[in-house]
Amino acid sequence: MIEKKEGQELPPFVKTWRQFYLLLIIWLVILILGFYLFTIYFR
């Protein structure tokens, strides 16, 4: 069987799963705010 090293499936710039999910949440908040401001600007 092939053993998976911890963090093997993570992107190289992320050290832990917690950091990955934190970056994901921040990215989603930025996208939501960006689309919201975009719709307000072109209203």
Secondary structure as UniProt FT lines:
FT   TURN            6..9
FT   TURN            12..13
FT   HELIX           17..41
//
